[in-house]
Amino acid sequence: MVAGDERESSLLRGVLDMCVPALLRERSGHAYELVNRLRERGFGTTSYGTIYPLVTRLARLGLVTKTSRPSADGPARHELGLTEAGETALNEWEVQWHEVTARVAAVLGSPESSRSNRG
């Protein structure tokens, strides 16, 4: 059996690649800013060390742009944005997400019904 933290980590790996482009669709930003925006939305354990490799992979796939901008506070910063291909992929992933979560909900039921069925 997989421990709770390990299970959550596995689930997060599958959803962060949707959440990051969704945040970039709202507005562009730096990886550190994305971490803060994710934390504000309940992803409290998300770190820069998780997001930076993810945005690098998304950029390599042509879904995210990385533009270097000078910074008064030190080295240049990478401004991240969503490409047209990233927008298309995100739209497809959202449809898949809603289909999958509906199927899972049909199996698991709602949290309220799960609690009432236990006794």
C-alpha positions in Angstrom: 0.0 0.0 0.0 1.2 3.5 -0.9 1.5 6.0 2.0 -0.6 9.1 1.8 2.2 11.5 1.1 3.6 9.3 -1.7 0.1 8.9 -3.2 -0.4 12.7 -3.2 3.0 13.2 -4.8 2.1 10.8 -7.6 -1.2 12.6 -8.2 0.5 16.0 -8.2 3.0 15.0 -10.8 0.0 14.3 -13.1 -1.8 17.6 -12.5 1.0 20.2 -12.3 1.7 19.9 -16.0 -1.9 21.2 -16.5 -1.9 23.7 -13.7 1.3 25.5 -14.8 0.0 26.2 -18.4 -3.4 27.2 -16.9 -1.6 29.8 -14.7 0.4 31.0 -17.7 -2.9 31.4 -19.6 -4.1 33.8 -16.9 -0.8 35.8 -17.1 2.9 35.2 -17.8 5.4 35.1 -15.0 8.6 33.7 -13.6 8.9 30.2 -12.2 9.2 31.5 -8.6 6.0 33.5 -9.1 4.3 30.3 -10.4 5.3 28.5 -7.3 3.7 31.3 -5.2 0.5 31.3 -7.3 0.2 27.5 -6.9 0.7 27.8 -3.1 -2.0 30.4 -3.0 -4.3 27.8 -4.6 -3.6 25.0 -2.1 -0.5 23.4 -3.6 1.5 24.2 -0.5 4.3 21.6 -0.9 5.1 22.8 -4.5 8.7 24.1 -4.8 10.9 25.8 -7.3 12.8 22.6 -7.7 9.5 21.0 -8.9 8.4 23.8 -11.2 11.7 24.7 -12.9 12.2 21.2 -14.5 8.5 21.1 -15.5 8.6 24.4 -17.3 11.9 23.4 -18.9 10.2 20.3 -20.3 7.1 22.2 -21.4 9.4 24.7 -23.2 11.3 21.9 -24.9 7.9 20.5 -26.1 7.0 24.0 -27.5 4.2 24.6 -25.1 5.8 27.3 -23.0 8.1 30.2 -24.0 11.1 31.3 -21.9 12.2 34.9 -22.5 15.3 36.3 -20.7 14.7 39.7 -19.2 17.3 41.7 -17.3 16.8 42.0 -13.6 18.0 44.9 -11.3 18.2 42.3 -8.5 20.8 40.0 -10.1 20.9 37.6 -13.0 18.4 37.8 -15.9 15.0 36.2 -15.2 13.1 33.9 -17.5 9.6 35.2 -18.2 7.4 32.3 -19.0 4.4 32.4 -21.3 2.0 30.0 -23.0 2.4 29.3 -26.7 -0.4 28.7 -29.1 0.5 25.0 -29.1 0.4 25.2 -25.3 -3.1 26.7 -25.3 -4.3 24.0 -27.7 -2.7 21.2 -25.5 -4.2 22.8 -22.3 -7.7 22.8 -23.9 -7.3 19.1 -24.7 -6.0 18.3 -21.3 -8.9 20.1 -19.6 -11.4 18.0 -21.5 -9.5 14.8 -20.6 -9.3 15.9 -17.0 -13.0 16.5 -16.7 -13.7 13.1 -18.4 -11.3 11.2 -16.1 -12.4 12.9 -12.9 -16.1 12.2 -13.7 -15.2 8.5 -14.2 -13.3 8.4 -10.9 -16.1 10.2 -9.1 -18.6 7.7 -10.5 -16.5 4.9 -8.8 -15.5 6.7 -5.6 -18.7 8.7 -5.1 -18.7 12.0 -3.3 -16.7 12.6 -0.1 -20.0 13.0 1.8 -21.4 9.6 0.5 -18.1 7.9 1.3 -18.3 9.1 4.9 -21.9 8.1 5.4 -21.3 4.6 3.9 -18.7 3.9 6.5 -21.0 3.9 9.3 
